[in-house]
Amino acid sequence: MTKKETLLHLSGLIKERRNEVTEDMARGGADLSGYQHACGQVRGFDSVQMMISDMLIVHKKEEEDFESSPTDTVISINKKGDK
């Protein structure tokens, strides 16, 4: 699995778990401490999702930088000048 695929897979698992926790909260079966714990979990899931999103943005930027770098133009200019 590539880094991007791994991040997307983790994001999907977190989304599923977050949905399970929020559905349990909606049923209202927990006492106050259970509700507070669930809120903490949801907040943690949201924080991790933001981190994964940031990593995916960085990964996309790295791919774009890898596809074309400043040295590519230098090499192409040198090749034109050699001919």
DAKARA-V957966 format. One line per field, one symbol per residue. ss: DSSP state (H for helix, E for strand, - for the rest). Layout:
ss=???
This chain:
ss=--HHHHHHHHHHHHHHHHHHHHHHHHH----HHHHHHHHHHHHHHHHHHHHHHHHHHHHHHHHHHHH--HHHHHHHHHHHHH-
